Each structure stands twice: as C-alpha cells, then as structure tokens.
Amino acid sequence: MLHGTSRRKLADEDGLTVYLCRTHHTALHDKGLYDIQLQKEAQQAWMDYYNKSVEDFIKRYGKSYL
C-alpha cells in the first residue's frame, strides 16, 4: 500500500498490508485506481491506532498522503 522497499517494510511492521490478487494489484499500481485513496486511509488508520500526528507519520514514512 505504501510504495517503496523501505516504506513497505514499515507498513508491514505497522499492520498496513493489504493482500491483493494479481488483477487488483495491477489495477491499483499500474492504473492508479484507488491508490491515493488507500494511501490516505492507511495514514489515517495509522495515526488513529497509534494516536500520532501527521508530523509523526512523516517522520516514520517520509511523506504525508493526506
């Protein structure tokens, strides 16, 4: 859900992994369908779960999707 090797590892550690079949994975990445929406939802879920701020998310992931 959060692209890039380092962000993917962090997302896995934080429980932000979404398992997709090949068709939906391709639609998400190659066509960009729902990609931004899922990134925003992942960030909001992380902030809510860990009671963290946008700044905390940026420190961990290097950017904000909100």
N, CA, C and O atoms as a printed pandas DataFrame, in Angstrom:
     atom_number atom_name residue_name chain_id  residue_number  x_coord  y_coord  z_coord
0              1         N          MET        A               1    0.811   -1.184    0.000
1              2        CA          MET        A               1    0.000    0.000    0.000
2              3         C          MET        A               1    0.854    1.247    0.000
3              4         O          MET        A               1    0.562    2.206   -0.714
4              5         N          LEU        A               2    1.903    1.239    0.792
5              6        CA          LEU        A               2    2.832    2.361    0.784
6              7         C          LEU        A               2    4.049    1.919   -0.015
7              8         O          LEU        A               2    4.783    1.023    0.403
8              9         N          HIS        A               3    4.257    2.543   -1.151
9             10        CA          HIS        A               3    5.234    2.079   -2.127
10            11         C          HIS        A               3    6.667    2.326   -1.699
11            12         O          HIS        A               3    6.953    3.205   -0.886
12            13         N          GLY        A               4    7.545    1.543   -2.256
13            14        CA          GLY        A               4    8.972    1.654   -1.975
14            15         C          GLY        A               4    9.390    0.618   -0.960
15            16         O          GLY        A               4    8.642    0.311   -0.032
16            17         N          THR        A               5   10.565    0.086   -1.129
17            18        CA          THR        A               5   11.026   -1.004   -0.283
18            19         C          THR        A               5   11.033   -0.633    1.194
19            20         O          THR        A               5   10.519   -1.389    2.018
20            21         N          SER        A               6   11.600    0.509    1.543
21            22        CA          SER        A               6   11.680    0.865    2.960
22            23         C          SER        A               6   10.300    1.140    3.551
23            24         O          SER        A               6   10.023    0.745    4.683
24            25         N          ARG        A               7    9.440    1.806    2.801
25            26        CA          ARG        A               7    8.087    2.072    3.306
26            27         C          ARG        A               7    7.276    0.781    3.391
27            28         O          ARG        A               7    6.448    0.631    4.289
28            29         N          ARG        A               8    7.501   -0.136    2.480
29            30        CA          ARG        A               8    6.776   -1.406    2.516
30            31         C          ARG        A               8    7.118   -2.174    3.789
31            32         O          ARG        A               8    6.233   -2.742    4.428
32            33         N          LYS        A               9    8.390   -2.193    4.158
33            34        CA          LYS        A               9    8.792   -2.890    5.378
34            35         C          LYS        A               9    8.138   -2.255    6.603
35            36         O          LYS        A               9    7.648   -2.960    7.485
36            37         N          LEU        A              10    8.130   -0.932    6.653
37            38        CA          LEU        A              10    7.491   -0.240    7.772
38            39         C          LEU        A              10    5.992   -0.519    7.798
39            40         O          LEU        A              10    5.417   -0.765    8.858
40            41         N          ALA        A              11    5.369   -0.480    6.628
41            42        CA          ALA        A              11    3.930   -0.743    6.548
42            43         C          ALA        A              11    3.616   -2.148    7.037
43            44         O          ALA        A              11    2.628   -2.350    7.743
44            45         N          ASP        A              12    4.445   -3.123    6.671
45            46        CA          ASP        A              12    4.246   -4.489    7.164
46            47         C          ASP        A              12    4.367   -4.532    8.685
47            48         O          ASP        A              12    3.556   -5.170    9.356
48            49         N          GLU        A              13    5.374   -3.857    9.227
49            50        CA          GLU        A              13    5.563   -3.813   10.686
50            51         C          GLU        A              13    4.363   -3.177   11.379
51            52         O          GLU        A              13    3.984   -3.590   12.475
52            53         N          ASP        A              14    3.772   -2.182   10.746
53            54        CA          ASP        A              14    2.674   -1.431   11.356
54            55         C          ASP        A              14    1.290   -1.994   11.032
55            56         O          ASP        A              14    0.282   -1.416   11.438
56            57         N          GLY        A              15    1.229   -3.098   10.315
57            58        CA          GLY        A              15   -0.051   -3.725   10.005
58            59         C          GLY        A              15   -0.834   -3.038    8.910
59            60         O          GLY        A              15   -2.061   -3.130    8.874
60            61         N          LEU        A              16   -0.146   -2.352    8.016
61            62        CA          LEU        A              16   -0.815   -1.632    6.933
62            63         C          LEU        A              16   -0.727   -2.383    5.610
63            64         O          LEU        A              16   -0.733   -1.768    4.544
64            65         N          THR        A              17   -0.647   -3.680    5.673
65            66        CA          THR        A              17   -0.537   -4.503    4.473
66            67         C          THR        A              17   -1.924   -4.873    3.964
67            68         O          THR        A              17   -2.806   -5.258    4.731
68            69         N          VAL        A              18   -2.091   -4.748    2.668
69            70        CA          VAL        A              18   -3.329   -5.156    2.014
70            71         C          VAL        A              18   -2.968   -6.251    1.016
71            72         O          VAL        A              18   -2.141   -6.033    0.130
72            73         N          TYR        A              19   -3.574   -7.410    1.150
73            74        CA          TYR        A              19   -3.290   -8.529    0.256
74            75         C          TYR        A              19   -4.258   -8.483   -0.918
75            76         O          TYR        A              19   -5.474   -8.427   -0.736
76            77         N          LEU        A              20   -3.698   -8.508   -2.128
77            78        CA          LEU        A              20   -4.497   -8.394   -3.340
78            79         C          LEU        A              20   -4.142   -9.499   -4.326
79            80         O          LEU        A              20   -3.004   -9.967   -4.369
80            81         N          CYS        A              21   -5.119   -9.905   -5.108
81            82        CA          CYS        A              21   -4.836  -10.808   -6.221
82            83         C          CYS        A              21   -4.099  -10.006   -7.303
83            84         O          CYS        A              21   -4.082   -8.776   -7.260
84            85         N          ARG        A              22   -3.505  -10.690   -8.250
85            86        CA          ARG        A              22   -2.722  -10.027   -9.289
86            87         C          ARG        A              22   -3.548   -8.994  -10.056
87            88         O          ARG        A              22   -3.049   -7.908  -10.351
88            89         N          THR        A              23   -4.780   -9.309  -10.378
89            90        CA          THR        A              23   -5.627   -8.384  -11.137
90            91         C          THR        A              23   -5.815   -7.073  -10.387
91            92         O          THR        A              23   -5.659   -5.998  -10.965
92            93         N          HIS        A              24   -6.145   -7.158   -9.117
93            94        CA          HIS        A              24   -6.376   -5.950   -8.338
94            95         C          HIS        A              24   -5.067   -5.230   -8.014
95            96         O          HIS        A              24   -5.042   -4.002   -7.921
96            97         N          HIS        A              25   -4.000   -5.974   -7.844
97            98        CA          HIS        A              25   -2.690   -5.354   -7.627
98            99         C          HIS        A              25   -2.296   -4.521   -8.851
99           100         O          HIS        A              25   -1.824   -3.393   -8.717
100          101         N          THR        A              26   -2.496   -5.088  -10.038
101          102        CA          THR        A              26   -2.184   -4.376  -11.280
102          103         C          THR        A              26   -3.059   -3.140  -11.428
103          104         O          THR        A              26   -2.575   -2.072  -11.803
104          105         N          ALA        A              27   -4.341   -3.285  -11.135
105          106        CA          ALA        A              27   -5.251   -2.140  -11.236
106          107         C          ALA        A              27   -4.837   -1.037  -10.275
107          108         O          ALA        A              27   -4.913    0.148  -10.601
108          109         N          LEU        A              28   -4.406   -1.432   -9.107
109          110        CA          LEU        A              28   -4.019   -0.452   -8.097
110          111         C          LEU        A              28   -2.750    0.293   -8.502
111          112         O          LEU        A              28   -2.722    1.523   -8.473
112          113         N          HIS        A              29   -1.717   -0.428   -8.873
113          114        CA          HIS        A              29   -0.425    0.199   -9.162
114          115         C          HIS        A              29   -0.314    0.721  -10.593
115          116         O          HIS        A              29    0.027    1.884  -10.808
116          117         N          ASP        A              30   -0.599   -0.125  -11.553
117          118        CA          ASP        A              30   -0.377    0.253  -12.947
118          119         C          ASP        A              30   -1.381    1.270  -13.459
119          120         O          ASP        A              30   -1.041    2.147  -14.253
120          121         N          LYS        A              31   -2.607    1.149  -13.006
121          122        CA          LYS        A              31   -3.649    2.056  -13.477
122          123         C          LYS        A              31   -3.944    3.168  -12.478
123          124         O          LYS        A              31   -4.627    4.138  -12.808
124          125         N          GLY        A              32   -3.438    3.031  -11.273
125          126        CA          GLY        A              32   -3.633    4.058  -10.255
126          127         C          GLY        A              32   -5.026    4.097   -9.663
127          128         O          GLY        A              32   -5.390    5.068   -9.000
128          129         N          LEU        A              33   -5.814    3.051   -9.894
129          130        CA          LEU        A              33   -7.171    3.034   -9.359
130          131         C          LEU        A              33   -7.151    2.838   -7.845
131          132         O          LEU        A              33   -6.650    1.830   -7.347
132          133         N          TYR        A              34   -7.686    3.783   -7.141
133          134        CA          TYR        A              34   -7.836    3.736   -5.681
134          135         C          TYR        A              34   -6.523    3.842   -4.917
135          136         O          TYR        A              34   -6.527    3.778   -3.688
136          137         N          ASP        A              35   -5.408    4.001   -5.608
137          138        CA          ASP        A              35   -4.107    4.036   -4.963
138          139         C          ASP        A              35   -4.027    5.168   -3.934
139          140         O          ASP        A              35   -3.664    4.934   -2.781
140          141         N          ILE        A              36   -4.356    6.361   -4.338
141          142        CA          ILE        A              36   -4.271    7.516   -3.442
142          143         C          ILE        A              36   -5.248    7.361   -2.281
143          144         O          ILE        A              36   -4.922    7.691   -1.140
144          145         N          GLN        A              37   -6.436    6.863   -2.572
145          146        CA          GLN        A              37   -7.432    6.666   -1.526
146          147         C          GLN        A              37   -6.926    5.697   -0.458
147          148         O          GLN        A              37   -7.083    5.959    0.735
148          149         N          LEU        A              38   -6.325    4.589   -0.868
149          150        CA          LEU        A              38   -5.815    3.613    0.098
150          151         C          LEU        A              38   -4.642    4.169    0.903
151          152         O          LEU        A              38   -4.512    3.878    2.092
152          153         N          GLN        A              39   -3.797    4.961    0.267
153          154        CA          GLN        A              39   -2.691    5.568    0.998
154          155         C          GLN        A              39   -3.209    6.529    2.065
155          156         O          GLN        A              39   -2.694    6.554    3.183
156          157         N          LYS        A              40   -4.206    7.304    1.729
157          158        CA          LYS        A              40   -4.800    8.222    2.707
158          159         C          LYS        A              40   -5.442    7.450    3.855
159          160         O          LYS        A              40   -5.282    7.810    5.022
160          161         N          GLU        A              41   -6.162    6.397    3.519
161          162        CA          GLU        A              41   -6.811    5.588    4.553
162          163         C          GLU        A              41   -5.780    4.908    5.448
163          164         O          GLU        A              41   -5.983    4.793    6.657
164          165         N          ALA        A              42   -4.682    4.460    4.860
165          166        CA          ALA        A              42   -3.631    3.821    5.652
166          167         C          ALA        A              42   -3.019    4.816    6.629
167          168         O          ALA        A              42   -2.808    4.498    7.800
168          169         N          GLN        A              43   -2.736    6.013    6.146
169          170        CA          GLN        A              43   -2.153    7.023    7.031
170          171         C          GLN        A              43   -3.105    7.363    8.162
171          172         O          GLN        A              43   -2.692    7.437    9.320
172          173         N          GLN        A              44   -4.369    7.569    7.843
173          174        CA          GLN        A              44   -5.339    7.927    8.880
174          175         C          GLN        A              44   -5.490    6.793    9.886
175          176         O          GLN        A              44   -5.577    7.041   11.088
176          177         N          ALA        A              45   -5.522    5.546    9.405
177          178        CA          ALA        A              45   -5.637    4.398   10.304
178          179         C          ALA        A              45   -4.428    4.314   11.224
179          180         O          ALA        A              45   -4.573    4.038   12.415
180          181         N          TRP        A              46   -3.234    4.549   10.683
181          182        CA          TRP        A              46   -2.008    4.524   11.482
182          183         C          TRP        A              46   -2.044    5.599   12.558
183          184         O          TRP        A              46   -1.739    5.335   13.721
184          185         N          MET        A              47   -2.414    6.799   12.170
185          186        CA          MET        A              47   -2.461    7.915   13.127
186          187         C          MET        A              47   -3.500    7.652   14.210
187          188         O          MET        A              47   -3.253    7.933   15.383
188          189         N          ASP        A              48   -4.656    7.120   13.832
189          190        CA          ASP        A              48   -5.700    6.830   14.817
190          191         C          ASP        A              48   -5.263    5.715   15.771
191          192         O          ASP        A              48   -5.417    5.834   16.986
192          193         N          TYR        A              49   -4.722    4.643   15.214
193          194        CA          TYR        A              49   -4.347    3.482   16.024
194          195         C          TYR        A              49   -3.225    3.813   17.005
195          196         O          TYR        A              49   -3.280    3.432   18.174
196          197         N          TYR        A              50   -2.218    4.517   16.527
197          198        CA          TYR        A              50   -1.061    4.825   17.369
198          199         C          TYR        A              50   -1.171    6.180   18.067
199          200         O          TYR        A              50   -0.258    6.595   18.781
200          201         N          ASN        A              51   -2.301    6.867   17.855
201          202        CA          ASN        A              51   -2.519    8.190   18.450
202          203         C          ASN        A              51   -1.364    9.139   18.110
203          204         O          ASN        A              51   -0.772    9.769   18.987
204          205         N          LYS        A              52   -1.066    9.219   16.807
205          206        CA          LYS        A              52    0.058   10.019   16.313
206          207         C          LYS        A              52   -0.451   11.118   15.388
207          208         O          LYS        A              52   -1.602   11.107   14.953
208          209         N          SER        A              53    0.431   12.059   15.101
209          210        CA          SER        A              53    0.102   13.208   14.257
210          211         C          SER        A              53    0.612   13.008   12.828
211          212         O          SER        A              53    1.313   12.042   12.526
212          213         N          VAL        A              54    0.239   13.945   11.968
213          214        CA          VAL        A              54    0.755   13.947   10.596
214          215         C          VAL        A              54    2.283   14.042   10.632
215          216         O          VAL        A              54    2.969   13.361    9.870
216          217         N          GLU        A              55    2.801   14.878   11.507
217          218        CA          GLU        A              55    4.250   15.039   11.620
218          219         C          GLU        A              55    4.926   13.726   12.020
219          220         O          GLU        A              55    6.008   13.405   11.528
220          221         N          ASP        A              56    4.282   12.965   12.920
221          222        CA          ASP        A              56    4.824   11.668   13.323
222          223         C          ASP        A              56    4.848   10.706   12.131
223          224         O          ASP        A              56    5.804    9.953   11.945
224          225         N          PHE        A              57    3.788   10.744   11.336
225          226        CA          PHE        A              57    3.729    9.878   10.159
226          227         C          PHE        A              57    4.842   10.238    9.180
227          228         O          PHE        A              57    5.494    9.356    8.621
228          229         N          ILE        A              58    5.054   11.519    8.977
229          230        CA          ILE        A              58    6.109   11.968    8.067
230          231         C          ILE        A              58    7.477   11.528    8.586
231          232         O          ILE        A              58    8.335   11.129    7.799
232          233         N          LYS        A              59    7.686   11.594    9.879
233          234        CA          LYS        A              59    8.954   11.148   10.444
234          235         C          LYS        A              59    9.194    9.669   10.174
235          236         O          LYS        A              59   10.323    9.253    9.918
236          237         N          ARG        A              60    8.128    8.880   10.232
237          238        CA          ARG        A              60    8.264    7.428   10.035
238          239         C          ARG        A              60    8.314    7.056    8.555
239          240         O          ARG        A              60    9.108    6.206    8.153
240          241         N          TYR        A              61    7.464    7.694    7.741
241          242        CA          TYR        A              61    7.310    7.279    6.353
242          243         C          TYR        A              61    7.884    8.259    5.321
243          244         O          TYR        A              61    7.928    7.952    4.129
244          245         N          GLY        A              62    8.316    9.416    5.771
245          246        CA          GLY        A              62    8.968   10.353    4.864
246          247         C          GLY        A              62    8.064   11.248    4.073
247          248         O          GLY        A              62    8.545   12.103    3.329
248          249         N          LYS        A              63    6.755   11.082    4.206
249          250        CA          LYS        A              63    5.799   11.932    3.497
250          251         C          LYS        A              63    4.414   11.740    4.067
251          252         O          LYS        A              63    4.153   10.787    4.801
252          253         N          SER        A              64    3.530   12.653    3.722
253          254        CA          SER        A              64    2.127   12.564    4.128
254          255         C          SER        A              64    1.281   12.330    2.889
255          256         O          SER        A              64    1.549   12.893    1.828
256          257         N          TYR        A              65    0.262   11.500    3.028
257          258        CA          TYR        A              65   -0.674   11.252    1.926
258          259         C          TYR        A              65   -1.969   12.028    2.108
259          260         O          TYR        A              65   -2.845   11.990    1.243
260          261         N          LEU        A              66   -2.095   12.734    3.232
261          262        CA          LEU        A              66   -3.323   13.488    3.490
262          263         C          LEU        A              66   -3.254   14.871    2.880
263          264         O          LEU        A              66   -4.203   15.646    2.999
